[in-house]
Amino acid sequence: MLENEARKDFLQFIAELPEDEDGFELGLHYGFFQKLANVLKAEYRWQKYAMKNRSVQGGGEGQEFSETLMDHMLHKFMIASEMVATEMGYGGHKSLEIRRRHLYLSFFMYGLGMATYGEVSLMDKDTRDLSQEDDTFLNLLKNYPEVVHGPFRRAYELSQERDRAILAGESLGSISVTGRFLWAIVVATFLDKSLYEVRHGQLAFANTFHNVWEDIQPLMREFYSFRIKVLPLLPEIMEYMERYPRWTE
């Protein structure tokens, strides 16, 4: 099964880390999910696990990839990461809360890694797909009750403002569960400090947060309920943006 394959790849990668490093603790280390993204991309050949008649535009070359990225692969990867967390001892001598934190980080890293590599488009679906994709995401939450009250639930709730605008015919473009999840989960990192730790020198990640912030700003202007949730965080967000300016090679 796919989750077993993902589990083996994940365990193999962790085994290759230096002895003084723990893969789960690498949270926002670019090298960690850079390799993870490459492993998954090479091993699973997205189209092999395609959902019929669904596709997204890949990164700079415009290549089309079958859409297993969020609807399918992330669901399986979450299972794999939980299995690994148990095997690494997070279900035993460490508290359940720590285990959950690492599960969140694993899920977050993979999604952000895929975005970093341009494998998904943030605007890749027609509005008619929204209700179907809502069901997909809600089913995932039902299958994993530990995240229902966590940052994923809050990220999902935040995303509804944009969905309603799209369904009402406002000219914001279309957005899939892929794009909705990727930008919303970054918002969730600002809302739940247990998800991430800003570490000195993470310049590559600064670009991702700058890009997402550019997407969030119009939403703050458009939707009052979204704005009041983000406004209390503005000083911290702006401090982060100033401390980690956009990085270019």
C-alpha positions as CSV (number, residue, x, y, z in Angstrom):
1,M,0.0,0.0,0.0
2,L,1.1,3.5,-0.7
3,E,1.3,4.5,3.0
4,N,3.7,1.6,3.6
5,E,5.9,2.8,0.8
6,A,5.9,6.3,2.1
7,R,6.7,5.0,5.6
8,K,9.7,3.0,4.3
9,D,11.0,6.0,2.4
10,F,10.5,8.3,5.4
11,L,12.3,5.9,7.7
12,Q,15.1,5.5,5.3
13,F,15.6,9.2,5.1
14,I,15.6,9.6,8.8
15,A,18.2,6.8,9.1
16,E,20.5,8.8,6.8
17,L,20.4,11.9,9.0
18,P,23.4,12.6,11.3
19,E,23.1,10.9,14.6
20,D,22.6,14.2,16.5
21,E,19.7,15.2,14.4
22,D,16.1,14.1,14.6
23,G,14.1,14.3,11.3
24,F,11.0,15.5,13.0
25,E,12.8,18.2,15.0
26,L,14.1,19.6,11.7
27,G,10.7,21.3,11.3
28,L,11.5,24.2,9.0
29,H,15.0,23.1,7.8
30,Y,15.0,23.6,4.1
31,G,17.3,20.6,3.4
32,F,15.0,18.2,5.1
33,F,11.9,18.5,3.0
34,Q,14.0,19.4,-0.1
35,K,15.1,15.9,0.0
36,L,11.8,14.6,1.1
37,A,10.0,16.3,-1.8
38,N,12.6,14.8,-4.2
39,V,12.2,11.3,-2.7
40,L,8.4,11.4,-3.0
41,K,8.5,12.9,-6.5
42,A,10.9,10.3,-7.7
43,E,9.3,7.3,-6.0
44,Y,5.6,7.8,-6.6
45,R,5.5,9.3,-10.1
46,W,2.3,11.3,-9.4
47,Q,0.4,9.9,-12.4
48,K,0.6,6.3,-11.1
49,Y,-1.8,7.3,-8.3
50,A,-3.9,9.7,-10.3
51,M,-7.5,10.5,-9.6
52,K,-9.3,10.2,-13.0
53,N,-10.0,13.4,-14.9
54,R,-8.2,15.6,-12.4
55,S,-4.9,17.4,-13.1
56,V,-2.9,20.4,-12.1
57,Q,-0.4,22.5,-13.8
58,G,3.2,21.7,-12.7
59,G,5.8,24.4,-12.1
60,G,7.9,26.5,-14.4
61,E,7.8,24.1,-17.4
62,G,4.0,24.0,-17.5
63,Q,4.0,20.2,-17.3
64,E,0.7,18.7,-16.2
65,F,0.7,16.4,-13.2
66,S,-2.2,14.3,-12.1
67,E,-3.7,15.7,-8.9
68,T,-2.7,13.3,-6.2
69,L,-0.8,16.0,-4.4
70,M,-3.3,17.0,-1.8
71,D,-6.4,15.0,-2.2
72,H,-4.5,11.7,-2.1
73,M,-0.8,11.8,-1.4
74,L,-1.1,14.1,1.7
75,H,-3.7,11.8,3.1
76,K,-1.4,8.8,2.7
77,F,1.6,10.7,3.9
78,M,-0.1,11.7,7.1
79,I,-0.7,8.0,7.8
80,A,2.9,7.3,7.1
81,S,4.2,10.1,9.3
82,E,2.0,8.9,12.2
83,M,3.4,5.4,11.8
84,V,6.9,6.7,11.8
85,A,6.1,8.9,14.9
86,T,5.0,5.8,16.7
87,E,8.1,3.8,15.7
88,M,10.4,6.7,16.7
89,G,8.9,6.6,20.2
90,Y,6.7,9.7,20.0
91,G,3.7,7.5,21.0
92,G,5.4,6.1,24.0
93,H,7.8,8.0,26.3
94,K,6.8,11.4,24.9
95,S,3.5,13.0,25.5
96,L,0.6,12.8,23.0
97,E,0.8,16.5,22.5
98,I,4.4,16.2,21.3
99,R,3.5,13.4,19.0
100,R,0.7,15.6,17.5
101,R,3.1,18.4,17.1
102,H,5.4,16.3,15.0
103,L,2.5,14.9,13.0
104,Y,1.5,18.5,12.2
105,L,5.0,19.4,11.2
106,S,5.4,16.4,8.9
107,F,2.2,17.2,7.2
108,F,3.1,20.9,6.9
109,M,6.6,20.2,5.6
110,Y,5.4,18.1,2.8
111,G,2.7,20.6,1.6
112,L,5.1,23.5,1.8
113,G,7.8,21.4,0.1
114,M,5.5,20.8,-2.8
115,A,4.7,24.5,-3.0
116,T,8.4,25.4,-2.9
117,Y,9.1,23.1,-5.8
118,G,6.3,24.6,-7.9
119,E,4.5,21.2,-8.2
120,V,1.1,22.7,-7.6
121,S,-0.8,25.8,-8.8
122,L,-2.6,27.9,-6.3
123,M,-5.3,28.6,-8.8
124,D,-5.9,25.4,-10.6
125,K,-9.6,24.5,-10.3
126,D,-13.0,25.6,-11.5
127,T,-15.5,26.7,-8.9
128,R,-17.7,23.7,-9.5
129,D,-15.1,21.5,-7.8
130,L,-15.3,23.4,-4.5
131,S,-18.1,21.4,-2.9
132,Q,-16.5,18.1,-3.8
133,E,-13.1,19.2,-2.4
134,D,-14.8,20.4,0.8
135,D,-16.1,16.9,1.3
136,T,-12.6,15.4,0.7
137,F,-11.1,17.7,3.3
138,L,-13.8,17.2,5.9
139,N,-13.5,13.4,5.4
140,L,-9.8,13.7,6.2
141,L,-10.7,15.6,9.4
142,K,-13.2,12.9,10.4
143,N,-10.5,10.2,9.8
144,Y,-8.0,12.0,12.0
145,P,-10.0,13.4,15.0
146,E,-6.8,14.6,16.6
147,V,-6.6,17.5,14.1
148,V,-10.2,18.5,14.2
149,H,-9.6,21.1,16.9
150,G,-6.1,21.9,15.9
151,P,-4.6,24.4,13.4
152,F,-5.8,22.5,10.4
153,R,-9.4,23.0,11.4
154,R,-8.7,26.7,12.0
155,A,-7.0,27.0,8.7
156,Y,-9.9,25.4,7.0
157,E,-12.4,27.7,8.7
158,L,-10.3,30.7,7.6
159,S,-10.4,29.5,4.0
160,Q,-14.1,29.5,3.9
161,E,-14.3,33.3,3.4
162,R,-12.5,33.0,0.1
163,D,-14.6,30.1,-1.0
164,R,-17.9,31.9,-0.3
165,A,-16.7,34.9,-2.4
166,I,-15.8,32.6,-5.3
167,L,-19.2,30.8,-5.2
168,A,-20.9,34.2,-5.1
169,G,-19.3,35.0,-8.4
170,E,-16.8,37.6,-7.2
171,S,-13.8,38.0,-9.4
172,L,-11.1,36.5,-7.2
173,G,-10.4,33.6,-9.5
174,S,-10.8,29.9,-8.7
175,I,-8.9,28.1,-6.0
176,S,-8.7,24.4,-5.3
177,V,-8.3,22.5,-2.0
178,T,-4.6,22.4,-3.0
179,G,-4.2,26.2,-3.0
180,R,-6.6,26.7,-0.2
181,F,-4.8,24.4,2.1
182,L,-1.3,25.7,1.2
183,W,-2.0,29.3,2.0
184,A,-4.3,28.6,4.9
185,I,-1.9,26.3,6.6
186,V,0.8,29.1,6.6
187,V,-1.8,31.4,8.2
188,A,-2.3,28.7,10.8
189,T,1.4,28.8,11.6
190,F,0.9,32.3,12.7
191,L,-2.1,31.3,14.8
192,D,-0.6,28.3,16.5
193,K,3.0,28.8,17.9
194,S,3.4,25.1,18.6
195,L,3.6,24.4,14.9
196,Y,6.8,26.1,14.1
197,E,9.9,27.9,15.5
198,V,11.5,30.7,13.6
199,R,15.1,29.9,13.4
200,H,17.9,32.2,12.4
201,G,19.0,32.1,8.8
202,Q,16.0,30.5,7.3
203,L,16.2,32.8,4.3
204,A,14.8,30.4,1.8
205,F,11.6,30.1,3.9
206,A,11.3,33.8,4.1
207,N,10.4,33.8,0.4
208,T,7.5,31.4,1.0
209,F,6.1,33.5,3.8
210,H,6.5,36.7,1.8
211,N,4.6,35.1,-1.1
212,V,1.8,33.9,1.1
213,W,1.5,37.2,2.8
214,E,1.0,38.9,-0.5
215,D,-1.9,36.5,-1.1
216,I,-3.3,37.2,2.4
217,Q,-3.3,41.0,2.2
218,P,-6.1,41.3,-0.4
219,L,-8.2,38.9,1.7
220,M,-7.8,41.2,4.7
221,R,-9.1,44.1,2.7
222,E,-12.0,42.0,1.2
223,F,-13.3,40.2,4.3
224,Y,-13.9,41.7,7.7
225,S,-14.1,38.3,9.6
226,F,-10.8,37.3,8.1
227,R,-9.2,40.7,8.9
228,I,-10.2,40.6,12.6
229,K,-8.5,37.2,13.0
230,V,-5.2,38.3,11.4
231,L,-5.0,41.9,12.8
232,P,-3.8,40.9,16.3
233,L,-0.9,39.1,14.6
234,L,0.2,41.9,12.3
235,P,3.0,43.2,14.6
236,E,4.5,39.8,14.8
237,I,4.1,39.1,11.1
238,M,5.6,42.4,10.1
239,E,8.5,41.9,12.5
240,Y,9.2,38.5,10.9
241,M,9.0,40.0,7.4
242,E,11.5,42.7,8.4
243,R,13.8,40.3,10.1
244,Y,13.8,37.9,7.2
245,P,13.6,39.9,4.0
246,R,12.9,38.3,0.7
247,W,15.9,36.4,-0.4
248,T,17.3,36.1,-3.9
249,E,20.3,34.2,-5.2
